[in-house]
Amino acid sequence: MIREASATIRITYPSEDEADIVCRSIFPETETSIKYRSKVKLIRNGKSITLIFESRDTTALRAAINSYLSWLILLRDIYRILERQK
């Protein structure tokens, strides 16, 4: 893939458990993104998750970032609901 645009986002979670759950939940999406205009690499280090985006153009970069941020927000909300039910 020709890389024209890139971005890196690092998110630190309150616990390693939450970071692990989020990482395992979102990882399958990084495998399918290789076929499209953007590629995403996911790295987990303790309580932090780093997303590295590489895209053919800025429009594809923006779309990929928006998608992943939406999924991360959804996962955070689900995690909090489940934690309250414990």
Secondary structure, 3 states (H helix, E strand, C coil): CCCCEEEEEEEECCCHHHHHHHHHHHHHHHHHHHHCCEEEEEEEECCEEEEEEEECCHHHHHHHHHHHHHHHHHHHHHHHHHHHHC
